Amino acid sequence: MYQTGEDIWLVQEFCEGGELLDRIQQKEKFSEPEACFVFLQMVNAINYCHLNKVCHRDVKPDNFMFSDNQPDALLKLIDFGLSRDFLKLEKEQAKTIRM
């Protein structure tokens, strides 16, 4: 993201492989190695967020995109609209508990 004057520009990666949900519906069934490959990428993405003190809060198949249409395409976690950093989340929870 960058700003020029009054304009804010958001630059995003193009993931032509589509959503994980669509791939699940198309394939109907994943082999065990395919499922392991996809699941490992999902867990690694969530772990990366947590290591950087970010809680995604909307993990679902719609929010994972494949980088391309290849069977071994990388999976990307998207849509951080509901995410919070852990420190901000802890402060919000502390306010709620005090009230």
DOKE-374224 format. One record per atom (N, C-alpha, C): residue in one letter; y, z, x; atom name. Coordinates in nm, 4 decimals. Example, Ala and Ser with C-alpha at 12.3 -4.5 7.8 and 13.67 -1.06 7.14 Angstrom:
# DOKE-374224
residuo:A, py:-0.5690, pz:0.7800, px:1.3190, atomo:N .
residuo:A, py:-0.4500, pz:0.7800, px:1.2300, atomo:CA .
residuo:A, py:-0.3300, pz:0.7800, px:1.3200, atomo:C .
residuo:S, py:-0.2250, pz:0.7080, px:1.2850, atomo:N .
residuo:S, py:-0.1060, pz:0.7140, px:1.3670, atomo:CA .
residuo:S, py:0.0030, pz:0.7870, px:1.2900, atomo:C .
# end
This chain:
# DOKE-374224
residuo:M, py:-0.1155, pz:0.0000, px:0.0845, atomo:N .
residuo:M, py:0.0000, pz:0.0000, px:0.0000, atomo:CA .
residuo:M, py:0.1231, pz:0.0000, px:0.0901, atomo:C .
residuo:Y, py:0.2216, pz:-0.0768, px:0.0512, atomo:N .
residuo:Y, py:0.3494, pz:-0.0715, px:0.1202, atomo:CA .
residuo:Y, py:0.4614, pz:-0.1050, px:0.0230, atomo:C .
residuo:Q, py:0.5813, pz:-0.0652, px:0.0601, atomo:N .
residuo:Q, py:0.6955, pz:-0.0822, px:-0.0285, atomo:CA .
residuo:Q, py:0.8025, pz:-0.1650, px:0.0413, atomo:C .
residuo:T, py:0.8597, pz:-0.2594, px:-0.0331, atomo:N .
residuo:T, py:0.9739, pz:-0.3368, px:0.0152, atomo:CA .
residuo:T, py:1.0825, pz:-0.3272, px:-0.0921, atomo:C .
residuo:G, py:1.1906, pz:-0.2622, px:-0.0586, atomo:N .
residuo:G, py:1.2967, pz:-0.2436, px:-0.1574, atomo:CA .
residuo:G, py:1.2455, pz:-0.1634, px:-0.2756, atomo:C .
residuo:E, py:1.2526, pz:-0.2239, px:-0.3925, atomo:N .
residuo:E, py:1.2049, pz:-0.1566, px:-0.5139, atomo:CA .
residuo:E, py:1.0625, pz:-0.1953, px:-0.5507, atomo:C .
residuo:D, py:1.0024, pz:-0.2863, px:-0.4724, atomo:N .
residuo:D, py:0.8667, pz:-0.3334, px:-0.5017, atomo:CA .
residuo:D, py:0.7627, pz:-0.2541, px:-0.4248, atomo:C .
residuo:I, py:0.6519, pz:-0.2240, px:-0.4916, atomo:N .
residuo:I, py:0.5378, pz:-0.1598, px:-0.4268, atomo:CA .
residuo:I, py:0.4239, pz:-0.2605, px:-0.4278, atomo:C .
residuo:W, py:0.3669, pz:-0.2859, px:-0.3108, atomo:N .
residuo:W, py:0.2589, pz:-0.3834, px:-0.2955, atomo:CA .
residuo:W, py:0.1284, pz:-0.3098, px:-0.2680, atomo:C .
residuo:L, py:0.0273, pz:-0.3402, px:-0.3461, atomo:N .
residuo:L, py:-0.1046, pz:-0.2814, px:-0.3291, atomo:CA .
residuo:L, py:-0.1982, pz:-0.3920, px:-0.2823, atomo:C .
residuo:V, py:-0.2536, pz:-0.3764, px:-0.1640, atomo:N .
residuo:V, py:-0.3437, pz:-0.4762, px:-0.1066, atomo:CA .
residuo:V, py:-0.4854, pz:-0.4221, px:-0.1169, atomo:C .
residuo:Q, py:-0.5723, pz:-0.5004, px:-0.1797, atomo:N .
residuo:Q, py:-0.7097, pz:-0.4564, px:-0.1996, atomo:CA .
residuo:Q, py:-0.8074, pz:-0.5581, px:-0.1430, atomo:C .
residuo:E, py:-0.9232, pz:-0.5100, px:-0.1084, atomo:N .
residuo:E, py:-1.0299, pz:-0.5961, px:-0.0599, atomo:CA .
residuo:E, py:-1.0930, pz:-0.6690, px:-0.1787, atomo:C .
residuo:F, py:-1.1229, pz:-0.7967, px:-0.1608, atomo:N .
residuo:F, py:-1.1899, pz:-0.8739, px:-0.2657, atomo:CA .
residuo:F, py:-1.3407, pz:-0.8557, px:-0.2514, atomo:C .
residuo:C, py:-1.4044, pz:-0.8046, px:-0.3549, atomo:N .
residuo:C, py:-1.5492, pz:-0.7825, px:-0.3544, atomo:CA .
residuo:C, py:-1.6127, pz:-0.8801, px:-0.4530, atomo:C .
residuo:E, py:-1.6563, pz:-0.9933, px:-0.4024, atomo:N .
residuo:E, py:-1.7066, pz:-1.0987, px:-0.4890, atomo:CA .
residuo:E, py:-1.8461, pz:-1.0729, px:-0.5434, atomo:C .
residuo:G, py:-1.9113, pz:-0.9669, px:-0.4987, atomo:N .
residuo:G, py:-2.0474, pz:-0.9389, px:-0.5435, atomo:CA .
residuo:G, py:-2.0569, pz:-0.8734, px:-0.6801, atomo:C .
residuo:G, py:-1.9452, pz:-0.8286, px:-0.7345, atomo:N .
residuo:G, py:-1.9461, pz:-0.7678, px:-0.8671, atomo:CA .
residuo:G, py:-1.9852, pz:-0.6209, px:-0.8657, atomo:C .
residuo:E, py:-1.9891, pz:-0.5640, px:-0.9835, atomo:N .
residuo:E, py:-2.0190, pz:-0.4216, px:-1.0006, atomo:CA .
residuo:E, py:-2.1677, pz:-0.3931, px:-0.9873, atomo:C .
residuo:L, py:-2.1983, pz:-0.2724, px:-0.9444, atomo:N .
residuo:L, py:-2.3368, pz:-0.2264, px:-0.9386, atomo:CA .
residuo:L, py:-2.3991, pz:-0.2306, px:-1.0776, atomo:C .
residuo:L, py:-2.3234, pz:-0.1935, px:-1.1803, atomo:N .
residuo:L, py:-2.3757, pz:-0.1948, px:-1.3165, atomo:CA .
residuo:L, py:-2.4231, pz:-0.3351, px:-1.3551, atomo:C .
residuo:D, py:-2.3440, pz:-0.4369, px:-1.3219, atomo:N .
residuo:D, py:-2.3833, pz:-0.5747, px:-1.3534, atomo:CA .
residuo:D, py:-2.5103, pz:-0.6147, px:-1.2795, atomo:C .
residuo:R, py:-2.5204, pz:-0.5742, px:-1.1535, atomo:N .
residuo:R, py:-2.6395, pz:-0.6090, px:-1.0739, atomo:CA .
residuo:R, py:-2.7628, pz:-0.5391, px:-1.1307, atomo:C .
residuo:I, py:-2.7472, pz:-0.4161, px:-1.1762, atomo:N .
residuo:I, py:-2.8588, pz:-0.3432, px:-1.2380, atomo:CA .
residuo:I, py:-2.9044, pz:-0.4166, px:-1.3641, atomo:C .
residuo:Q, py:-2.8097, pz:-0.4605, px:-1.4453, atomo:N .
residuo:Q, py:-2.8431, pz:-0.5303, px:-1.5693, atomo:CA .
residuo:Q, py:-2.9061, pz:-0.6670, px:-1.5416, atomo:C .
residuo:Q, py:-2.8604, pz:-0.7368, px:-1.4380, atomo:N .
residuo:Q, py:-2.9155, pz:-0.8682, px:-1.4041, atomo:CA .
residuo:Q, py:-3.0579, pz:-0.8571, px:-1.3515, atomo:C .
residuo:K, py:-3.0787, pz:-0.7629, px:-1.2588, atomo:N .
residuo:K, py:-3.2090, pz:-0.7505, px:-1.1946, atomo:CA .
residuo:K, py:-3.3118, pz:-0.6811, px:-1.2849, atomo:C .
residuo:E, py:-3.2646, pz:-0.5912, px:-1.3684, atomo:N .
residuo:E, py:-3.3477, pz:-0.5080, px:-1.4554, atomo:CA .
residuo:E, py:-3.4323, pz:-0.4080, px:-1.3772, atomo:C .
residuo:K, py:-3.4715, pz:-0.4431, px:-1.2565, atomo:N .
residuo:K, py:-3.5593, pz:-0.3556, px:-1.1796, atomo:CA .
residuo:K, py:-3.5334, pz:-0.3777, px:-1.0302, atomo:C .
residuo:F, py:-3.5173, pz:-0.2687, px:-0.9562, atomo:N .
residuo:F, py:-3.5009, pz:-0.2740, px:-0.8118, atomo:CA .
residuo:F, py:-3.6318, pz:-0.2322, px:-0.7468, atomo:C .
residuo:S, py:-3.6650, pz:-0.2952, px:-0.6360, atomo:N .
residuo:S, py:-3.7803, pz:-0.2475, px:-0.5599, atomo:CA .
residuo:S, py:-3.7408, pz:-0.1139, px:-0.4969, atomo:C .
residuo:E, py:-3.8380, pz:-0.0384, px:-0.4494, atomo:N .
residuo:E, py:-3.8054, pz:0.0904, px:-0.3885, atomo:CA .
residuo:E, py:-3.7148, pz:0.0741, px:-0.2658, atomo:C .
residuo:P, py:-3.7416, pz:-0.0220, px:-0.1755, atomo:N .
residuo:P, py:-3.6498, pz:-0.0395, px:-0.0614, atomo:CA .
residuo:P, py:-3.5080, pz:-0.0803, px:-0.1050, atomo:C .
residuo:E, py:-3.4961, pz:-0.1643, px:-0.2076, atomo:N .
residuo:E, py:-3.3638, pz:-0.2027, px:-0.2576, atomo:CA .
residuo:E, py:-3.2907, pz:-0.0816, px:-0.3138, atomo:C .
residuo:A, py:-3.3603, pz:-0.0034, px:-0.3943, atomo:N .
residuo:A, py:-3.3008, pz:0.1155, px:-0.4550, atomo:CA .
residuo:A, py:-3.2582, pz:0.2154, px:-0.3470, atomo:C .
residuo:C, py:-3.3408, pz:0.2325, px:-0.2448, atomo:N .
residuo:C, py:-3.3066, pz:0.3238, px:-0.1346, atomo:CA .
residuo:C, py:-3.1821, pz:0.2758, px:-0.0614, atomo:C .
residuo:F, py:-3.1740, pz:0.1445, px:-0.0368, atomo:N .
residuo:F, py:-3.0595, pz:0.0867, px:0.0340, atomo:CA .
residuo:F, py:-2.9308, pz:0.1094, px:-0.0451, atomo:C .
residuo:V, py:-2.9358, pz:0.0848, px:-0.1751, atomo:N .
residuo:V, py:-2.8183, pz:0.1035, px:-0.2609, atomo:CA .
residuo:V, py:-2.7819, pz:0.2518, px:-0.2697, atomo:C .
residuo:F, py:-2.8805, pz:0.3354, px:-0.2941, atomo:N .
residuo:F, py:-2.8535, pz:0.4783, px:-0.3104, atomo:CA .
residuo:F, py:-2.7976, pz:0.5397, px:-0.1826, atomo:C .
residuo:L, py:-2.8499, pz:0.5003, px:-0.0681, atomo:N .
residuo:L, py:-2.7996, pz:0.5522, px:0.0586, atomo:CA .
residuo:L, py:-2.6524, pz:0.5163, px:0.0772, atomo:C .
residuo:Q, py:-2.6149, pz:0.3954, px:0.0413, atomo:N .
residuo:Q, py:-2.4745, pz:0.3554, px:0.0512, atomo:CA .
residuo:Q, py:-2.3865, pz:0.4368, px:-0.0439, atomo:C .
residuo:M, py:-2.4374, pz:0.4646, px:-0.1639, atomo:N .
residuo:M, py:-2.3615, pz:0.5445, px:-0.2599, atomo:CA .
residuo:M, py:-2.3379, pz:0.6857, px:-0.2048, atomo:C .
residuo:V, py:-2.4436, pz:0.7462, px:-0.1545, atomo:N .
residuo:V, py:-2.4333, pz:0.8820, px:-0.1011, atomo:CA .
residuo:V, py:-2.3426, pz:0.8855, px:0.0213, atomo:C .
residuo:N, py:-2.3509, pz:0.7834, px:0.1061, atomo:N .
residuo:N, py:-2.2641, pz:0.7781, px:0.2241, atomo:CA .
residuo:N, py:-2.1167, pz:0.7659, px:0.1849, atomo:C .
residuo:A, py:-2.0880, pz:0.6883, px:0.0818, atomo:N .
residuo:A, py:-1.9491, pz:0.6729, px:0.0359, atomo:CA .
residuo:A, py:-1.8953, pz:0.8057, px:-0.0171, atomo:C .
residuo:I, py:-1.9757, pz:0.8744, px:-0.0963, atomo:N .
residuo:I, py:-1.9333, pz:1.0036, px:-0.1516, atomo:CA .
residuo:I, py:-1.9190, pz:1.1066, px:-0.0399, atomo:C .
residuo:N, py:-2.0116, pz:1.1053, px:0.0538, atomo:N .
residuo:N, py:-2.0042, pz:1.1970, px:0.1676, atomo:CA .
residuo:N, py:-1.8782, pz:1.1729, px:0.2498, atomo:C .
residuo:Y, py:-1.8439, pz:1.0465, px:0.2719, atomo:N .
residuo:Y, py:-1.7219, pz:1.0130, px:0.3456, atomo:CA .
residuo:Y, py:-1.5992, pz:1.0705, px:0.2745, atomo:C .
residuo:C, py:-1.5942, pz:1.0561, px:0.1441, atomo:N .
residuo:C, py:-1.4831, pz:1.1131, px:0.0672, atomo:CA .
residuo:C, py:-1.4763, pz:1.2640, px:0.0864, atomo:C .
residuo:H, py:-1.5885, pz:1.3307, px:0.0738, atomo:N .
residuo:H, py:-1.5925, pz:1.4761, px:0.0847, atomo:CA .
residuo:H, py:-1.5545, pz:1.5232, px:0.2250, atomo:C .
residuo:L, py:-1.5994, pz:1.4501, px:0.3274, atomo:N .
residuo:L, py:-1.5611, pz:1.4854, px:0.4644, atomo:CA .
residuo:L, py:-1.4104, pz:1.4742, px:0.4847, atomo:C .
residuo:N, py:-1.3463, pz:1.3880, px:0.4067, atomo:N .
residuo:N, py:-1.2014, pz:1.3700, px:0.4140, atomo:CA .
residuo:N, py:-1.1286, pz:1.4463, px:0.3043, atomo:C .
residuo:K, py:-1.1971, pz:1.5448, px:0.2463, atomo:N .
residuo:K, py:-1.1389, pz:1.6362, px:0.1463, atomo:CA .
residuo:K, py:-1.0930, pz:1.5656, px:0.0193, atomo:C .
residuo:V, py:-1.1667, pz:1.4613, px:-0.0214, atomo:N .
residuo:V, py:-1.1337, pz:1.3885, px:-0.1439, atomo:CA .
residuo:V, py:-1.2501, pz:1.4010, px:-0.2418, atomo:C .
residuo:C, py:-1.2182, pz:1.4365, px:-0.3656, atomo:N .
residuo:C, py:-1.3166, pz:1.4442, px:-0.4730, atomo:CA .
residuo:C, py:-1.2909, pz:1.3254, px:-0.5665, atomo:C .
residuo:H, py:-1.3847, pz:1.2335, px:-0.5785, atomo:N .
residuo:H, py:-1.3659, pz:1.1104, px:-0.6552, atomo:CA .
residuo:H, py:-1.3533, pz:1.1387, px:-0.8049, atomo:C .
residuo:R, py:-1.4401, pz:1.2163, px:-0.8611, atomo:N .
residuo:R, py:-1.4408, pz:1.2618, px:-1.0007, atomo:CA .
residuo:R, py:-1.4695, pz:1.1539, px:-1.1052, atomo:C .
residuo:D, py:-1.5170, pz:1.0376, px:-1.0636, atomo:N .
residuo:D, py:-1.5528, pz:0.9337, px:-1.1614, atomo:CA .
residuo:D, py:-1.6622, pz:0.8439, px:-1.1036, atomo:C .
residuo:V, py:-1.7659, pz:0.9062, px:-1.0493, atomo:N .
residuo:V, py:-1.8755, pz:0.8307, px:-0.9870, atomo:CA .
residuo:V, py:-1.9675, pz:0.7780, px:-1.0960, atomo:C .
residuo:K, py:-1.9776, pz:0.6447, px:-1.1033, atomo:N .
residuo:K, py:-2.0652, pz:0.5780, px:-1.2000, atomo:CA .
residuo:K, py:-2.0885, pz:0.4351, px:-1.1495, atomo:C .
residuo:P, py:-2.1903, pz:0.3677, px:-1.2001, atomo:N .
residuo:P, py:-2.2217, pz:0.2327, px:-1.1508, atomo:CA .
residuo:P, py:-2.1058, pz:0.1341, px:-1.1613, atomo:C .
residuo:D, py:-2.0176, pz:0.1517, px:-1.2596, atomo:N .
residuo:D, py:-1.9014, pz:0.0625, px:-1.2750, atomo:CA .
residuo:D, py:-1.8052, pz:0.0729, px:-1.1573, atomo:C .
residuo:N, py:-1.8061, pz:0.1865, px:-1.0879, atomo:N .
residuo:N, py:-1.7107, pz:0.2108, px:-0.9806, atomo:CA .
residuo:N, py:-1.7680, pz:0.1861, px:-0.8413, atomo:C .
residuo:F, py:-1.8743, pz:0.1098, px:-0.8349, atomo:N .
residuo:F, py:-1.9278, pz:0.0617, px:-0.7082, atomo:CA .
residuo:F, py:-1.9308, pz:-0.0904, px:-0.7150, atomo:C .
residuo:M, py:-1.8754, pz:-0.1542, px:-0.6121, atomo:N .
residuo:M, py:-1.8692, pz:-0.3010, px:-0.6070, atomo:CA .
residuo:M, py:-1.9429, pz:-0.3503, px:-0.4829, atomo:C .
residuo:F, py:-2.0122, pz:-0.4631, px:-0.4978, atomo:N .
residuo:F, py:-2.0781, pz:-0.5262, px:-0.3837, atomo:CA .
residuo:F, py:-1.9788, pz:-0.6183, px:-0.3124, atomo:C .
residuo:S, py:-1.9827, pz:-0.6172, px:-0.1805, atomo:N .
residuo:S, py:-1.8897, pz:-0.6975, px:-0.1016, atomo:CA .
residuo:S, py:-1.9117, pz:-0.8473, px:-0.1218, atomo:C .
residuo:D, py:-2.0373, pz:-0.8870, px:-0.1453, atomo:N .
residuo:D, py:-2.0688, pz:-1.0285, px:-0.1707, atomo:CA .
residuo:D, py:-2.1957, pz:-1.0369, px:-0.2538, atomo:C .
residuo:N, py:-2.2489, pz:-1.1564, px:-0.2705, atomo:N .
residuo:N, py:-2.3661, pz:-1.1768, px:-0.3571, atomo:CA .
residuo:N, py:-2.4995, pz:-1.1719, px:-0.2833, atomo:C .
residuo:Q, py:-2.4983, pz:-1.1379, px:-0.1575, atomo:N .
residuo:Q, py:-2.6215, pz:-1.1301, px:-0.0795, atomo:CA .
residuo:Q, py:-2.7036, pz:-1.0072, px:-0.1200, atomo:C .
residuo:P, py:-2.8360, pz:-1.0144, px:-0.1058, atomo:N .
residuo:P, py:-2.9197, pz:-0.8986, px:-0.1423, atomo:CA .
residuo:P, py:-2.8879, pz:-0.7733, px:-0.0599, atomo:C .
residuo:D, py:-2.8407, pz:-0.7920, px:0.0639, atomo:N .
residuo:D, py:-2.8100, pz:-0.6774, px:0.1499, atomo:CA .
residuo:D, py:-2.6589, pz:-0.6506, px:0.1584, atomo:C .
residuo:A, py:-2.5855, pz:-0.6886, px:0.0541, atomo:N .
residuo:A, py:-2.4396, pz:-0.6711, px:0.0522, atomo:CA .
residuo:A, py:-2.4027, pz:-0.5242, px:0.0600, atomo:C .
residuo:L, py:-2.2907, pz:-0.4980, px:0.1245, atomo:N .
residuo:L, py:-2.2407, pz:-0.3612, px:0.1326, atomo:CA .
residuo:L, py:-2.1829, pz:-0.3192, px:-0.0021, atomo:C .
residuo:L, py:-2.1984, pz:-0.1931, px:-0.0324, atomo:N .
residuo:L, py:-2.1496, pz:-0.1364, px:-0.1570, atomo:CA .
residuo:L, py:-2.0219, pz:-0.0580, px:-0.1284, atomo:C .
residuo:K, py:-1.9208, pz:-0.0770, px:-0.2113, atomo:N .
residuo:K, py:-1.7910, pz:-0.0115, px:-0.1925, atomo:CA .
residuo:K, py:-1.7598, pz:0.0750, px:-0.3137, atomo:C .
residuo:L, py:-1.7129, pz:0.1963, px:-0.2880, atomo:N .
residuo:L, py:-1.6694, pz:0.2863, px:-0.3943, atomo:CA .
residuo:L, py:-1.5250, pz:0.2525, px:-0.4290, atomo:C .
residuo:I, py:-1.4964, pz:0.2332, px:-0.5586, atomo:N .
residuo:I, py:-1.3630, pz:0.1934, px:-0.6024, atomo:CA .
residuo:I, py:-1.3093, pz:0.2904, px:-0.7075, atomo:C .
residuo:D, py:-1.1887, pz:0.2660, px:-0.7527, atomo:N .
residuo:D, py:-1.1225, pz:0.3366, px:-0.8627, atomo:CA .
residuo:D, py:-1.1065, pz:0.4861, px:-0.8349, atomo:C .
residuo:F, py:-1.0066, pz:0.5151, px:-0.7564, atomo:N .
residuo:F, py:-0.9776, pz:0.6537, px:-0.7217, atomo:CA .
residuo:F, py:-0.8680, pz:0.7125, px:-0.8110, atomo:C .
residuo:G, py:-0.8529, pz:0.6572, px:-0.9311, atomo:N .
residuo:G, py:-0.7487, pz:0.7013, px:-1.0229, atomo:CA .
residuo:G, py:-0.7616, pz:0.8456, px:-1.0677, atomo:C .
residuo:L, py:-0.8821, pz:0.8970, px:-1.0763, atomo:N .
residuo:L, py:-0.9031, pz:1.0367, px:-1.1168, atomo:CA .
residuo:L, py:-0.9275, pz:1.1290, px:-0.9976, atomo:C .
residuo:S, py:-0.9232, pz:1.0751, px:-0.8771, atomo:N .
residuo:S, py:-0.9575, pz:1.1545, px:-0.7589, atomo:CA .
residuo:S, py:-0.8504, pz:1.2591, px:-0.7288, atomo:C .
residuo:R, py:-0.8907, pz:1.3616, px:-0.6583, atomo:N .
residuo:R, py:-0.8000, pz:1.4675, px:-0.6137, atomo:CA .
residuo:R, py:-0.8439, pz:1.5103, px:-0.4744, atomo:C .
residuo:D, py:-0.7456, pz:1.5524, px:-0.3959, atomo:N .
residuo:D, py:-0.7861, pz:1.6118, px:-0.2685, atomo:CA .
residuo:D, py:-0.8280, pz:1.7559, px:-0.2974, atomo:C .
residuo:F, py:-0.9182, pz:1.8079, px:-0.2168, atomo:N .
residuo:F, py:-0.9747, pz:1.9396, px:-0.2433, atomo:CA .
residuo:F, py:-0.8684, pz:2.0484, px:-0.2475, atomo:C .
residuo:L, py:-0.7687, pz:2.0409, px:-0.1610, atomo:N .
residuo:L, py:-0.6663, pz:2.1449, px:-0.1583, atomo:CA .
residuo:L, py:-0.5859, pz:2.1457, px:-0.2870, atomo:C .
residuo:K, py:-0.5487, pz:2.0279, px:-0.3355, atomo:N .
residuo:K, py:-0.4739, pz:2.0191, px:-0.4603, atomo:CA .
residuo:K, py:-0.5591, pz:2.0670, px:-0.5774, atomo:C .
residuo:L, py:-0.6864, pz:2.0297, px:-0.5757, atomo:N .
residuo:L, py:-0.7789, pz:2.0704, px:-0.6800, atomo:CA .
residuo:L, py:-0.7949, pz:2.2228, px:-0.6813, atomo:C .
residuo:E, py:-0.8072, pz:2.2829, px:-0.5621, atomo:N .
residuo:E, py:-0.8201, pz:2.4291, px:-0.5536, atomo:CA .
residuo:E, py:-0.6958, pz:2.4985, px:-0.6085, atomo:C .
residuo:K, py:-0.5776, pz:2.4440, px:-0.5793, atomo:N .
residuo:K, py:-0.4536, pz:2.5027, px:-0.6298, atomo:CA .
residuo:K, py:-0.4471, pz:2.4929, px:-0.7820, atomo:C .
residuo:E, py:-0.4892, pz:2.3781, px:-0.8382, atomo:N .
residuo:E, py:-0.4897, pz:2.3607, px:-0.9835, atomo:CA .
residuo:E, py:-0.5844, pz:2.4604, px:-1.0485, atomo:C .
residuo:Q, py:-0.7019, pz:2.4793, px:-0.9889, atomo:N .
residuo:Q, py:-0.7992, pz:2.5718, px:-1.0443, atomo:CA .
residuo:Q, py:-0.7494, pz:2.7154, px:-1.0344, atomo:C .
residuo:A, py:-0.6824, pz:2.7487, px:-0.9258, atomo:N .
residuo:A, py:-0.6288, pz:2.8839, px:-0.9090, atomo:CA .
residuo:A, py:-0.5239, pz:2.9144, px:-1.0148, atomo:C .
residuo:K, py:-0.4397, pz:2.8175, px:-1.0478, atomo:N .
residuo:K, py:-0.3393, pz:2.8360, px:-1.1537, atomo:CA .
residuo:K, py:-0.4060, pz:2.8594, px:-1.2877, atomo:C .
residuo:T, py:-0.5132, pz:2.7849, px:-1.3157, atomo:N .
residuo:T, py:-0.5848, pz:2.7968, px:-1.4418, atomo:CA .
residuo:T, py:-0.6491, pz:2.9353, px:-1.4552, atomo:C .
residuo:I, py:-0.7051, pz:2.9855, px:-1.3473, atomo:N .
residuo:I, py:-0.7728, pz:3.1166, px:-1.3480, atomo:CA .
residuo:I, py:-0.6716, pz:3.2277, px:-1.3703, atomo:C .
residuo:R, py:-0.5530, pz:3.2170, px:-1.3122, atomo:N .
residuo:R, py:-0.4516, pz:3.3213, px:-1.3253, atomo:CA .
residuo:R, py:-0.3959, pz:3.3313, px:-1.4674, atomo:C .
residuo:M, py:-0.3955, pz:3.2210, px:-1.5406, atomo:N .
residuo:M, py:-0.3341, pz:3.2196, px:-1.6739, atomo:CA .
residuo:M, py:-0.4163, pz:3.2857, px:-1.7765, atomo:C .
# end
